Amino acid sequence: MPAINASRHHGLLDLPALRKRAKRLLTALKNHQADDAREQLRLLGLPGPEYRLADTQWLVAREAGFASWPKLKAHADAVAFAARHPGFAADDEAAVQHWRCGNDIAHSLRTAGFTGAFQMFDDPMVMGPVPALPEEQYWQVRSAYVQQAFNLSTQDIEQRQTAQRAALAGLSGDSKIVLWCEGDAYDQLFLIRVLASLPSLPRRLELIEITQVPGVERFIGIGQLAPDLLAWLWPRRRALGEDALVLARQAWAAYTAADPQAWATLASRQHAALPLLGRALARQLQELPGAKDGLSLTQRLLLRVLAARGELPAGRVFAQLMMHDEPLPYLGDMMFHVLLQPLIHAPHPLLLEGPAEAWAQRPLRLTALAERILTGQAHWLDQRPAQRWVGGVLVDATDRPWVVSEDGEVWRR
């Protein structure tokens, strides 16, 4: 089912191919084949033995993630119409700055017909120190971390930061901005960072914010979508007001503070101005050491993958985490690689890494200590792991670090 499988990732439905699949299924059923399809139809209340094309179209629609064939077709028609009639000129899109926390949609925007300027802000604020410091010192701290963690050249870091700082500094009351976001912590931190940087409400400030797309099985990010889906998303943007700026400033101050209590309070609430922010803050709060085991949620999840499946290549662990286990996927592959290192190279490691040229192919397996921690017989903070940061919070096992419960309460250990 290549048409179905591909569309479940990028969201662009191939109606002719899906119609052909329904017709082939109907022929197979009439020839007393396709036993799996027959069983699925039976479970749906269609025992047969006679079937119509509408029956197999219904089955194909359900396989593609829709409740019925008419709903699948209606969505496909809406996407196609948006791609043919985007209405960009009427929206003055050419004067807009499209802001995104990476370059994953830059090409697709152009392919879909967007002509406005594109601004990338890709500082991974879900990792490393994000302290409350004056701008110059803040960027120095971020530069040092990103360069060390990702082994980037000084020139590369300077070019990235210069572009990002210039873009932020250029925001004004005359700006026309559309932000493209998902609901995960990487995107929501980008969102509040940009909004908190605005000196005042600009002439145009709009947000395209999604957590799922009809027919997409596992939505991870806007970057996975076909260009036509960006045209379909365009009319779904909404204007942001002063209340969003106030909330963003509060959230940014809380995330960068050395004390996470204000952050935890914001994470426990729903926020009408930015409805996806609370859940993202709550998920990122779980990167603090867990009260029961000292592990961040990401560390805990990846250890559980290996506990359940045994030795696996690092790339397979990452895929399992992103496609199945992570509640709000936010990691890129190189970010995952960075997060593995303290677990492998600690004085008392949790992971053993086998040989392979590419890191993603290197097999990982749990140490006895990791197994003891997962079963509640040991605590990771008692092993004095290396210092790390979550937002503005320094996690130092030797200095009563902040820990978090499963329900988001924080206290010093």
N, C-alpha and C positions, 0 to 999 in steps of 0.2 A: 504493500500500500504506500508507494513513494509519495503520491500526492497528499495523502492524509498525514503521513509522518512528517513531511517537510512543513506543511502548513501549521502543524501543532507547535512548531518552533517559531517561524517568522510571521505567522498570522495571515498570510496572503493565500486565500482559498482558490484552488483551480477547479472551477465549477465543471467545465467539460470533462476533466479527468474523474471527478467525483460521480458525475452522471454515468460515465462509462463503467465505473466500478459497481454502481448499483445495478446496471444492466447485466454485467458479467455475473454478479451474485444471483440475480434472478434466474439466469440461464442455468447456472450450476445447481440451484435448488430444484429446478424443473427436471434436471438430469440426475436427481437423487445424489448430488454431491454437496459440498460445502456444509458438512455436518456441524462445524462450529457456528456458522451463521444460523443454521436451523435451530440450534440449541439456544442461541441468544434471542432469536425471535420468539421461541417458545417461552422463555423467561419474561419476555415483554408482553406476554398475553396473546401471542399469535401462533397457535399450535400447528397451523397448516391443515392439510397438506398443500392446499392451493395458496399461492402467494401472488401479489401484484407488485408492480414497480414501486408504488408508493410505500410498500412494506420495506423493500430493500433500501430505498432512499432514506427512510426513517433510520434504519440501522446504520447506514453510512454517515448520516448526520450525527448520530450519537457517538460513533467512533471518532468523529472530528470535534467532539466537545459541545454539541448543540442538542437542545431538547427535541428538535424536529427539523425536517427538511425545509419547511417554510422559513423557520428562524435562521437556519444556515444561509439560505438564499437571500433573505432580507439583509443580513449582515454583509454578504459578499457584494450585493448590489449597492449598499451604502458606501463601502470602501471604493468600489469602482467609480461611483458617481463623484465622490470626493476627489479622486485622482484626476477625473476628467474636468471637474469644475471646482478647483480649489478656492477660488475667490480671494486669492492672495492680494491682488491689486486693490480690491475694494477695502481690504483691511489695512492698507498702507504698509504691507509687510516689508517692502524694500527698505523702509527707514528703521526697521526693528533690529535690535541686537538679540540674537538667540544665544542664551547662556546655558551651558551644559557642563557637568562635572567630568568631562572627558571628550575625546574627539570621535566617539563611536557613531554619532549620527551626522557628522559634518558632511560626508559624501552623500548619504541618503537624503539629506535636506536638499542638496543641489539636484540630485536625481529626480526628486519629487517636484521640483520647480520653485523651491524657496530661493529668494535672492537677497534677503537681509544679511547683515554681518553676523559672523559666528564667533562667539567668545568661549574659550575653553578654560575651566578652572578645575584642575585635576589634582590638587593637593589632597593626599589620602588622610584626612583628618580623623579617620577611624583608627589610625595607628600612630604610635609615638607621642611625644609631648605636644600638647596644644595648650600652652599656658596663657594666662591673662597677663600680657606684657605689652608695652608700647610697640607700635607697628615695626619699627626697625629691629628691635630685639626679638620680637616674635618671628620675623622672617629669618633671622639668623639661626634661631633654634630649629625652625622647620627645615632650613637648608642643611644644617649639620645632620639632622636625623635622616632625612631622605637620602642624602649622599651616602651616609654610612650603611643604611639598611639595604638600599637597592644598588649600591656600588656604581653610582653615576658619577660622571666627571663634573668638576667644578664648573666648567663652561656650560654643560648641559643644564645644571641646576640654575645657574645665573640667567640663562636664556628663558627658562620656564618661569622663574620668579619675576623677572623683569616684565614679561608679557602679562602675567596675572596681576601684578601690582599696578601696572599702567591701566589695565582694564578696570580695576576697582577704583582707582583714583579718577578715572574719567566719568564715573557715574555722577549724575547731577539731576536737578529738577527737570531738565529738558530731555532726559533719556527716555527711550522707548524700549522696554525690556520684556522679553518673553522667556521664562525659565522652563526647562524641560526636566522633569524629575520623576523618580520612582519613590516608593515608600520606605526604602531601606536606609540604614544609618549613613552610609556614604553619601547618598543623594540629599537626605534631609539636613545633614551638617553643611553640605555645600549651599543648600537653600538658605539656612539661617545665617551663614557667613556672608553671603551676598546681600541679603536683606538688611542685616545689621550694619553693613558698610554704607548703606544709602544715607546721605545727609538729610534727605527729606523724601516725601512721596513723589516719585517722578511723574512726568506727563502720562506715561503709559507703563503699567506694571501688571503683567499677566502671568499665569501659571498653568502649565499643562502637567498634570500630576496623575499618574495611574499606578495601579497595583496588579491589574490583570487586563487581558484582552480576550474577547470572545473567540473561542476556538483554539487558543494557545494553551497547551497542556501545563507547562511550567514557565510562567513569566518570570524572567530574571532581570531584564532591562530593556529599555527602549531601543538600545542598539541592536537587539536581535530581530527587530521588526523589519519587514520589507518597506521600501520607500513609500509605497502607496498608503501604508498604514499611518505614516506621519501626516499625510494630507487628511486622512480620516480623523486623526487626533486634533488637528488644528481648530475646528469649530468647538471643541470641547474645552478650550482654555477658559479660565475665569480671571476676572480682575481681582487684584489684591489691594487692600486699603491700609490705612494707618494702623489698624489693629494688628495686622500681620507684621508690620515693622516693629511695633512695640513688643510683641511676643518674641520675634526673632532676636531682638536685643537682649531680652530676659534669658532666653534659652542659650544664646551664645555666652553670656556672662556666667551662667550656671555650668555650662560644659567646660569652660576654661578655668573654673575656680579650683583651688586646691582641696576644697571641702565639697564632696558630692551631694550634700543634703538638699540643696536647692534644686539640683539636677534631678534627684530622685523624686522630689515633689512634683516637678513639671512632668516627669515621666509617668506619674500615676494618674494623670488627668487627660481628658479629651479637650482639644482646643479647636474651637469653631473656625478660627482664622486660618489655621494650618492643621487640618484634621488628621494628617498622617504623622505629624511630628511626635505625638506622645508615644506611640508604639515604637517608633525608631529610637527615641531616647531611652525607652525601657529596654529595648534589645541591646543597645550599646552599653547601658549600665551593667548588663550581665557580663561584660568583659572585665569588670573588676573581679578580684578573686571571690569565688563562691565560698560562702560561710562554712559549708560542710566539707569541702575538699581542697579549697585554695586554687582551683582551676578557673580560668575564664570559660564562658560557655563554648567558644570556638574550640578551645583545648579539650574540653570535656566531650564534645561531639565527635571530634576526630579520633580520640582515644576509643570511644565507644564503637566507631566504625571498625577499627582494628580488633577490638575485643570480640565483636560479632562475626567478623569475616576472616580473621587470621591475617597473616602477612600479605601485604598488598603494595604495589607500586604507589609512590606518592601521588602520581597523577590520578590514579583510580580512587584514592581516598578523597582527593579534591573533588572529583566528579560526583562521588556519592554524597559528599557534604552539600554541594551546590544544588544538585538536582533532586535531592530527597530529604536530607536531614536538617539543613539550616532553615529556620523559620523565616528569616528575612535575608535572602542571599545578597551579599555585599562585596565579597572578596574576589579579586582577580587572581590569576594563577601565581604571579610573582609575589603578590601580597601573602598568599598562602605559604609560599616557599619561605618568606621571611619569618612568618609566625612559627614555622617548624623548627627553626634553628635553636632557640633556647631550650626546646624539649629534647633535642638531639645532643647538644654540646654542653649541657649542664654538668656540674660535678657528679650529680646523681641523676642521670638522664631518664626520661620516660619513654624515649623511642630509640631503637637501634636501626641504623640505616645501612643497607647493603650497597654493594658497588654497582655503578652504571654510569655511562658518560653523561647522560642528561639527568638532571635532578628528578624529573617527573617519572623516570623509569626506575629509580632506585627503590628497592623494596624496604618497607617499613614494618617493624613489629614492636610489640609492647615489651618493656622490661618488666621484671617482677615487681618493681616499685610502682609502675603504672597500674598493674593489676591490683595491687594492694590499695592504691588510692581509689580506684573505681569501685572497689568493694567496701570502702569506708574504713579500711584498716590503717590508713596513713593519710597525712595531710600534706599537700604540696608546699605550703608555706613553711612547714617545719624543716624542709630540705634546703632552705635558704636559696631559692632560685634567684636569677639575676633581676636587678631592678627593671621595671618597665613602667610605662605611662598609659593611662586611659584618660584622654582629654587633658585636663589640668591636674589630674590626681597622680601623684607618684606612688607606685606600689613598691614598697621596700619591706621585705619580709622581716627585717631586723628592727623595724620602727613602728610597731602597732599599725599595720596597714589597714585601710578601709576594706571591708568585705561586704558582700551583698547576698541577701537571701533570695530564694527562688521567686518570692513575690515582690521583690524590689525594695526591701528595707535595707538601709546601709548603716554600718557602725564600725568603730575601730575595734580591731581584734585584740 
